[in-house]
Amino acid sequence: MNLSVELGRLKLKNPVTVASGTFGYGEEFSQLIDLNELGGIFVKGLTLKPKKGNPPQRIVETPSGMLNSIGLQNVGVEAFIQKKIPFLKKYNTAILANINGVTVEEYEEIAERLNAIPEVAALEINLSCPNVKEGGIHFGTNPDKVYEVTSRVRKKFSRAVLTKLSPHVTDIVAMAEAVRSAGADAVSVINTLIGMAFDIDRRKPVLKSITGGLSGPAIKPVALRLVYEIHSKVNIPILGMGGISTAEDAVEFILAGSTAISIGTANFYDPLAAVKILKGLKDYMKKFGFKNINELKLK
């Protein structure tokens, strides 16, 4: 049974990864699961300098999901290189860095610094951060900006590059096409949806930042539709994510066109979710006689 997959330059031993922001830097889960079983670990989103993140309250449970407004709390790229890589490189799993910037130049600098670290197998460009030079416009809602950031990171990083797409666009296909044209290896689909919740006793929004990113099973149908739309129209590998909590969910994403999948919110309530899903994928393949995981994908 062959579970290996390829997202351009990125080769994974199996299609199950864990999503950025839901698995820390790997070490936090290492006493609970064998990290060697995972295809890859997308570490907590990195910025050029350390960030404390947003003030609380910054997480709230919602029906079939959760809202978060963590604000990219992280150790910064230098501390990641010095303190997190030594632990992660002990494992036989791909180290995948999610990067964030407020200017194109910040993305370039992070990419250049991580290019010097051979253990980092791929970069995932998070485009949900505002472009300071253009008055806070989010990079991910403008195909020209998506192209510019992706192409400039591509030039600074010699290994695999994935661009994470926002669902808050009028045409996700145009965004994916911009990523493909810029030379990226794959797209990550999708990032969180924007939502909010109220505390009716206080008569105020629950989150200090008012709105946050909605994730979990509630967004799965939206994510599946966008994965399918991209797969149908753009020739680029897809890392599918958005509400995957069971092996059945993972199979749906592969059927829709995903080459690999990423487990996010499920990690919070079941630290074993990723390894359970991997086992479930193997069981599904045995049940229907598949020898290669890539045979599942729709043509």
C-alpha positions in Angstrom: 0.0 0.0 0.0 1.6 3.3 -1.2 0.6 6.3 0.9 3.2 8.7 -0.4 2.2 11.9 -2.1 3.8 14.8 -3.9 2.9 18.4 -3.8 5.3 19.7 -6.4 8.8 19.6 -4.8 7.3 18.5 -1.4 7.3 14.7 -1.0 5.4 13.3 2.0 5.4 9.7 3.2 1.7 10.0 3.7 -1.0 12.6 3.1 -1.8 13.4 6.7 -0.4 16.7 8.1 -1.3 18.9 11.0 -2.3 22.5 10.4 -0.4 25.6 11.5 -1.6 27.1 14.7 -3.2 23.9 16.0 -0.2 21.8 16.8 2.3 24.2 18.4 5.8 23.4 17.2 5.3 19.7 17.5 7.0 19.3 20.9 3.7 20.1 22.7 2.1 16.9 21.2 5.2 14.6 21.3 4.3 13.0 24.6 0.8 12.1 23.2 1.5 10.7 19.7 4.5 9.5 17.7 5.3 12.4 15.5 7.0 9.9 13.1 3.6 8.7 12.0 2.7 12.1 10.5 3.3 13.1 6.9 4.2 16.6 8.0 3.9 19.2 10.7 3.0 22.8 9.9 4.4 24.7 12.8 2.7 27.7 14.5 2.7 30.7 12.1 6.1 32.5 12.2 6.7 36.3 11.9 10.0 38.1 11.6 10.0 39.2 15.2 8.3 37.5 18.2 4.7 38.4 18.8 2.6 38.2 22.0 -0.6 38.0 20.1 -4.0 39.5 20.9 -5.3 40.1 24.5 -7.9 37.6 25.8 -10.6 36.5 25.3 -9.3 35.1 22.0 -10.9 31.7 21.6 -14.6 30.8 21.9 -16.4 27.6 21.1 -19.2 27.7 18.5 -21.7 25.2 17.2 -19.6 22.6 15.4 -16.5 24.7 15.5 -14.6 27.5 17.2 -13.6 31.1 16.7 -10.0 32.2 17.3 -8.2 35.5 17.3 -4.8 34.5 18.7 -3.1 37.2 16.7 -0.1 35.2 15.5 1.5 34.7 18.9 4.8 33.1 18.1 8.5 33.0 19.1 9.7 34.6 15.9 11.8 33.1 13.1 15.2 33.3 14.9 14.0 31.5 18.0 12.3 28.9 15.8 15.6 28.2 14.1 17.6 28.1 17.3 15.2 26.4 19.7 12.5 24.5 17.7 14.4 23.0 14.8 16.8 21.0 16.9 13.8 19.1 18.4 11.8 18.7 15.2 14.7 17.3 13.1 14.9 14.3 15.3 11.8 13.0 13.7 11.1 11.4 10.3 8.4 13.8 9.4 8.5 16.9 7.1 9.0 20.2 8.9 6.7 22.8 7.2 6.9 26.5 8.2 3.9 28.8 7.9 5.2 32.4 7.4 3.5 35.7 7.9 4.4 39.3 7.1 3.0 42.8 7.1 5.0 43.8 4.0 6.3 41.8 1.0 9.8 42.5 2.2 9.1 40.7 5.5 7.9 37.6 3.7 11.1 37.7 1.6 13.3 38.1 4.6 11.7 35.2 6.5 11.9 33.0 3.4 15.6 33.8 2.9 16.4 33.0 6.5 14.6 29.7 6.4 16.1 28.8 3.1 19.4 28.4 4.9 17.8 25.7 7.2 17.8 22.5 5.1 15.5 20.8 7.6 12.6 23.1 6.6 11.0 21.1 3.7 8.5 23.8 2.7 7.0 27.2 3.3 3.3 27.9 3.6 2.6 31.5 2.8 -0.2 32.9 5.0 -1.8 35.9 3.2 -4.3 36.9 5.8 -2.1 39.6 7.2 -2.7 43.2 6.2 -0.4 44.9 3.7 0.8 48.0 5.7 2.0 49.8 2.7 -1.4 49.7 1.1 -3.4 50.8 4.1 -4.1 47.4 5.7 -5.5 45.6 2.7 -5.2 41.9 3.1 -2.8 40.4 0.6 -5.0 37.3 0.1 -8.0 39.2 -1.4 -6.1 40.6 -4.4 -4.8 38.2 -7.1 -2.0 40.7 -8.1 -0.8 40.8 -4.5 -1.1 37.0 -4.2 1.1 36.7 -7.3 3.6 39.2 -6.1 4.1 37.7 -2.6 4.2 34.2 -3.9 6.7 34.9 -6.7 9.0 36.9 -4.4 9.0 34.2 -1.8 9.6 31.6 -4.5 12.7 33.4 -5.6 14.1 33.4 -2.0 13.3 29.7 -1.1 14.7 26.8 -3.1 12.4 24.1 -1.8 8.6 23.7 -1.8 6.3 26.7 -1.5 2.6 26.6 -0.8 0.3 29.5 -0.6 -2.7 29.4 1.8 -5.8 30.8 0.3 -8.6 32.8 2.0 -12.2 31.8 1.4 -13.2 35.5 1.5 -12.7 36.2 -2.2 -15.1 36.5 -5.1 -13.1 34.1 -7.3 -10.9 31.4 -5.6 -9.9 30.1 -9.0 -8.3 33.4 -9.9 -6.3 33.3 -6.7 -5.2 29.7 -7.3 -4.2 30.6 -10.9 -2.1 33.5 -9.6 -0.3 31.1 -7.2 0.3 28.7 -10.0 1.6 31.4 -12.3 3.9 32.7 -9.5 5.7 29.3 -9.4 4.3 27.8 -6.2 4.2 24.1 -5.7 0.7 23.9 -4.2 -2.2 25.8 -2.6 -3.5 25.3 0.9 -7.3 25.5 0.9 -8.9 26.9 3.0 -8.0 29.4 5.7 -10.6 30.2 8.3 -13.9 32.1 7.7 -14.4 35.3 9.5 -17.1 35.2 12.2 -18.2 36.6 15.6 -20.1 35.6 18.8 -21.9 37.6 21.5 -22.0 37.3 25.2 -25.7 38.2 25.7 -25.3 38.7 29.5 -22.7 41.4 28.9 -24.2 42.4 25.6 -20.8 42.6 24.0 -18.8 40.5 21.6 -17.1 37.5 23.2 -13.8 38.1 21.5 -11.7 41.1 22.5 -10.9 41.7 18.9 -14.6 41.5 18.0 -14.2 39.0 15.1 -12.1 35.8 14.7 -11.4 32.9 12.4 -14.1 30.2 12.3 -12.8 26.7 12.0 -14.0 23.1 12.6 -16.6 20.9 11.1 -18.9 23.8 10.5 -16.8 25.0 7.6 -16.2 21.6 5.9 -18.8 22.0 3.1 -17.4 25.3 2.1 -13.9 24.0 2.1 -14.8 21.0 0.0 -16.6 23.1 -2.6 -13.6 25.4 -2.9 -11.1 22.5 -3.2 -13.3 20.9 -5.9 -13.6 24.2 -7.8 -9.8 24.7 -7.9 -9.1 21.1 -8.8 -11.6 21.3 -11.7 -10.0 24.4 -13.2 -6.4 24.9 -12.1 -3.5 22.5 -12.6 -1.9 22.7 -9.2 -1.7 20.3 -6.3 -4.0 21.1 -3.3 -3.5 20.6 0.4 -7.1 20.4 1.6 -8.2 21.6 5.1 -11.2 22.9 6.9 -13.2 20.8 9.3 -11.5 17.5 8.9 -12.1 15.4 12.0 -12.5 11.8 10.7 -11.1 9.5 8.1 -14.4 9.9 6.2 -13.8 13.7 6.0 -10.3 13.1 4.7 -11.5 10.8 2.0 -14.1 13.4 0.9 -11.3 16.0 0.6 -9.2 13.6 -1.5 -12.2 12.8 -3.7 -12.7 16.5 -4.2 -9.2 16.9 -5.5 -6.8 17.2 -2.5 -3.4 15.5 -2.8 -2.9 15.8 0.9 -4.9 17.0 3.9 -4.3 18.9 7.1 -5.9 18.4 10.5 -6.7 21.6 12.5 -9.3 22.1 15.1 -9.7 18.4 15.8 -6.2 18.5 17.4 -7.6 20.6 20.2 -10.2 18.2 21.4 -8.5 14.9 20.3 -4.7 15.0 20.2 -4.8 11.6 18.5 -7.0 12.8 15.7 -4.3 12.8 13.0 -3.1 9.2 13.7 -6.7 8.0 13.9 -7.4 9.6 10.5 -4.3 8.0 9.0 -5.3 4.6 10.2 -8.8 5.2 8.9 -7.4 6.1 5.5 -5.5 2.8 5.4 -8.6 0.9 6.4 -10.6 2.6 3.7 -8.0 1.7 1.1 -8.0 -2.0 2.2 -11.8 -2.1 2.2 -12.1 -0.9 -1.4 -8.9 -2.5 -2.7 -6.8 0.6 -3.4 -3.1 0.1 -3.6 -2.1 3.8 -4.0 -3.7 6.7 -2.1 -3.5 8.8 -5.3 -6.0 6.5 -7.0 -8.8 8.0 -4.8 -8.6 11.4 -6.3 -11.2 12.3 -9.0 -9.9 12.6 -12.5 
